[in-house]
Every structure is written in structure tokens, then in C-alpha cells.
Amino acid sequence: MRIDIWSDVACPWCYVGKRNLETALGELDLEVDIRWRAYELDPEAPTTTSLSMAEVLSRKYGVSLEEAATMNANMTRVAERAGLEYHLDDLKLGNSFDAHRLAKLAEEHGLGDEAAEALFSAYFTQGRSIAAHDSLIEIGTSIGLEREAIEAMLASDAFADEVRGDEALAAEAGFNGVPTFVVDGSFAIPGAQPADTFVRLLGKMASGDTSDFTPDESA
């Protein structure tokens, strides 16, 4: 079974979806090939900003800072239920394009899953930048990539076409949010589904039964 995952490193639901999928796969006896696909929630995001996550949410959704803080608190509780530790007040917000390029470099070396985990953890748990090149170099070398290879990639436009290609595929397929999980190129599962939903759906796919193939749209 192959699962293509469209996600953004800067998406809090994407890390939750990753962990829920891993929990489900731990319960299923399946051989799964996971491919990470790039998607930018905000392609125009600056490399750095002085705004906090609450301020960004306030501006994006037209809510008060207090309401935005509540949104962050709710997201943190969702992450906790998935076994993740979020520090949304400490995020170093920034553009995720180069982080996606780093993930493509890692995938070329068979380290796609390791890159996804390291980038998500760096951003949401450790409060590190996923835009600053020095931070990306540290993240990349921590999973076994050569520093020189990362520096050369960041100094060029390497893997830019691959990132844009993923985003074009998402647009063509009509994906309007992430995470989106595509199973064997046939069935799209939208959102950070609960682990038991992944178990049900992937189990049905593995058995060839795609009747009532309906994920939890509330996720």
C-alpha cells in the first residue's frame, strides 16, 4: 500500500495527522510506502515576522486576540491527545518553502519520514525556525544529511520544481486543505483523522472493500 501525504510543515493539524496515522499503522499488519508531498498554506509568508501565532490567527479569521489564544489552547489539547507537545505561543513563524526543499533532499536519501518528524518537532515542540537556513542545516544534519549537501541545496533552486510539482498536483486534484492522505492513488482521506478512523479505512482498503469509504469529515 502506498500513501501520499500532502502536508505543510507549518500546519499543526498535519503533525497530528501524521501521529494518528502512525498509531493506526501500528495496529495494522501492512506494508506501507509513505511519500511526503509539499503544500504551502501561505506561499506568501515572509521568512520572519514579529507577529505571534495568536496575532496571525486574529488577523486571518477576524477574531479577537483572546479568541485566537483559545484556538491555540484547543489545538494544543488536540495535539496532547495524539501524544504531541505543542508550544504555539513560541512559534518562530516563517515561510516553509525551503523546509519543503530540505524534505525533498532527505527523501532522495531515503530519509523522508525522518525529515517530516524532525521538521514538525523543531517547529511545534522546540520553537525553532523552519525558514532560517542555519536552523534547516541543523535539522537536516540531525537526521543524517551531509551539511555540505544541505548548504548547496539552500544556495540553489534545487528541488524547487519538485515542491511546485506537488502543489500543482494538489491544485489539479482539488485539494483545498491539508493534511490530505491519498491511498494507492485512488482514495483521498482529508484531515487529521482519528487513529481508529485510519484503522477502519486502511483495513478496508487492504481487504479490497471500499464500500462506505467515508472518513470523519469533522477531523
C-alpha distance (Angstrom), angle and dihedral (degrees) to the residues before:
residue distance angle dihedral
M1 . . .
R2 3.78 . .
I3 3.79 123.5 .
D4 3.80 120.7 -168.7
I5 3.80 111.6 -162.6
W6 3.78 119.8 -159.1
S7 3.79 107.5 -160.2
D8 3.77 145.4 143.2
V9 3.78 121.3 -128.7
A10 3.81 87.1 -137.8
C11 3.83 93.6 55.0
P12 3.83 114.0 102.4
W13 3.80 92.2 -161.5
C14 3.81 90.7 54.4
Y15 3.81 92.9 62.6
V16 3.80 90.0 47.9
G17 3.80 89.9 49.3
K18 3.80 90.7 49.8
R19 3.78 92.3 52.9
N20 3.81 93.7 44.6
L21 3.81 90.1 51.4
E22 3.81 90.8 49.9
T23 3.81 90.2 50.4
A24 3.79 90.0 51.6
L25 3.79 93.6 47.2
G26 3.78 88.4 52.4
E27 3.80 87.7 62.7
L28 3.80 95.8 45.6
D29 3.79 127.1 70.4
L30 3.80 95.7 -136.4
E31 3.77 135.8 136.4
V32 3.79 103.3 -133.0
D33 3.79 129.6 -175.4
I34 3.81 107.9 -159.0
R35 3.78 120.4 -161.1
W36 3.80 120.5 -172.3
R37 3.80 116.4 -140.3
A38 3.80 125.3 -162.8
Y39 3.78 124.0 -117.8
E40 3.80 126.6 164.6
L41 3.79 116.7 -150.7
D42 3.81 89.3 -165.9
P43 3.81 112.7 19.7
E44 3.82 89.5 176.0
A45 3.80 94.4 56.1
P46 3.82 113.0 129.2
T47 3.77 121.1 -117.2
T48 3.80 89.7 -112.5
T49 3.78 135.8 9.0
S50 3.79 136.8 -179.1
L51 3.81 90.5 -139.2
S52 3.78 120.7 108.6
M53 3.79 123.3 -133.0
A54 3.81 89.4 -105.8
E55 3.80 91.1 53.0
V56 3.80 91.6 49.1
L57 3.80 91.7 50.1
S58 3.80 90.9 46.3
R59 3.79 91.2 54.9
K60 3.79 95.6 40.6
Y61 3.79 97.3 49.8
G62 3.79 100.7 26.6
V63 3.79 94.4 -119.2
S64 3.78 131.9 133.8
L65 3.79 121.8 -93.4
E66 3.80 88.3 -110.6
E67 3.80 90.9 54.6
A68 3.81 90.3 46.7
A69 3.80 90.0 51.4
T70 3.81 88.7 52.8
M71 3.81 89.5 51.6
N72 3.80 89.1 53.6
A73 3.80 91.6 48.3
N74 3.81 91.0 50.6
M75 3.81 91.1 49.3
T76 3.80 90.3 49.7
R77 3.81 90.3 54.1
V78 3.81 90.8 50.0
A79 3.81 89.0 51.8
E80 3.80 91.0 49.2
R81 3.80 90.6 55.3
A82 3.81 87.6 55.7
G83 3.80 90.7 50.5
L84 3.81 95.4 -103.5
E85 3.78 131.0 129.1
Y86 3.80 114.9 -140.1
H87 3.79 127.7 -171.3
L88 3.78 99.9 -174.6
D89 3.80 94.1 165.7
D90 3.80 89.4 61.1
L91 3.81 99.1 49.2
K92 3.78 117.4 135.5
L93 3.78 96.7 -143.0
G94 3.78 118.8 -149.4
N95 3.78 147.6 130.4
S96 3.80 114.4 -58.0
F97 3.82 99.9 -156.3
D98 3.81 96.5 100.9
A99 3.80 90.2 44.8
H100 3.80 88.2 57.8
R101 3.80 89.6 49.8
L102 3.80 89.5 51.9
A103 3.81 89.0 51.2
K104 3.81 89.6 53.0
L105 3.80 90.7 51.6
A106 3.80 89.2 49.9
E107 3.79 91.9 49.3
E108 3.80 89.4 53.6
H109 3.81 86.4 60.2
G110 3.80 94.7 45.7
L111 3.80 92.9 -101.6
G112 3.79 101.3 110.6
D113 3.81 96.7 122.8
E114 3.79 91.7 43.8
A115 3.80 91.0 52.2
A116 3.79 93.0 49.2
E117 3.79 91.9 51.2
A118 3.80 94.2 44.5
L119 3.80 93.9 48.9
F120 3.80 94.6 46.4
S121 3.80 91.9 46.9
A122 3.79 93.2 46.5
Y123 3.78 91.9 52.0
F124 3.80 105.4 38.0
T125 3.80 102.7 27.4
Q126 3.79 106.8 26.1
G127 3.81 99.1 35.7
R128 3.80 93.4 -127.8
S129 3.78 128.0 148.4
I130 3.80 120.0 -101.1
A131 3.81 91.0 -169.0
A132 3.81 104.8 49.6
H133 3.79 110.8 91.1
D134 3.79 95.1 -139.1
S135 3.79 89.3 55.5
L136 3.81 92.7 47.4
I137 3.80 90.3 50.2
E138 3.80 90.4 53.7
I139 3.79 92.0 47.2
G140 3.79 92.0 48.1
T141 3.78 96.0 48.0
S142 3.82 90.1 47.5
I143 3.81 89.5 66.3
G144 3.79 94.9 45.0
L145 3.80 105.8 -89.2
E146 3.79 117.9 139.5
R147 3.79 113.8 -104.9
E148 3.80 91.9 -136.4
A149 3.82 91.5 53.7
I150 3.80 91.7 51.1
E151 3.79 93.0 47.3
A152 3.81 91.5 49.3
M153 3.79 91.2 49.3
L154 3.80 93.6 49.2
A155 3.81 91.5 47.7
S156 3.81 90.7 54.8
D157 3.78 138.3 43.1
A158 3.81 92.2 -103.6
F159 3.82 114.4 152.8
A160 3.80 92.1 7.7
D161 3.80 89.7 117.5
E162 3.80 91.0 50.2
V163 3.81 91.7 52.5
R164 3.80 92.3 47.3
G165 3.80 89.1 45.9
D166 3.80 91.6 57.0
E167 3.79 90.5 48.8
A168 3.80 91.1 49.4
L169 3.81 90.5 52.2
A170 3.81 89.9 50.9
A171 3.79 91.1 50.8
E172 3.81 91.6 47.3
A173 3.80 90.6 50.9
G174 3.80 91.3 48.6
F175 3.79 96.9 -117.0
N176 3.79 108.0 163.7
G177 3.76 99.4 176.5
V178 3.78 145.2 19.5
P179 2.90 150.6 -77.9
T180 3.79 96.0 44.1
F181 3.80 119.1 168.2
V182 3.81 117.7 -158.2
V183 3.80 114.4 -163.7
D184 3.81 117.1 -151.5
G185 3.78 89.9 -23.6
S186 3.80 90.2 -72.3
F187 3.79 113.7 78.5
A188 3.80 126.4 45.3
I189 3.78 119.4 -153.2
P190 3.82 109.7 -164.1
G191 3.78 125.2 -152.6
A192 3.78 137.4 8.1
Q193 3.78 94.9 -53.8
P194 3.82 120.4 -162.9
A195 3.79 114.8 -98.3
D196 3.80 92.7 -110.4
T197 3.81 90.3 54.9
F198 3.80 90.1 53.4
V199 3.81 89.4 48.9
R200 3.81 91.1 52.6
L201 3.79 96.7 44.9
L202 3.79 98.2 41.2
G203 3.78 90.6 44.2
K204 3.78 90.2 54.6
M205 3.80 91.3 47.3
A206 3.80 91.5 50.4
S207 3.81 90.8 52.1
G208 3.80 92.4 46.9
D209 3.80 92.8 -113.6
T210 3.80 109.9 129.6
S211 3.79 96.8 162.2
D212 3.78 113.7 126.7
F213 3.81 88.9 11.0
T214 3.79 93.0 171.3
P215 3.81 123.4 142.8
D216 3.78 124.7 -154.7
E217 3.82 101.7 -85.6
S218 3.80 90.1 -164.3
A219 3.80 92.4 69.5
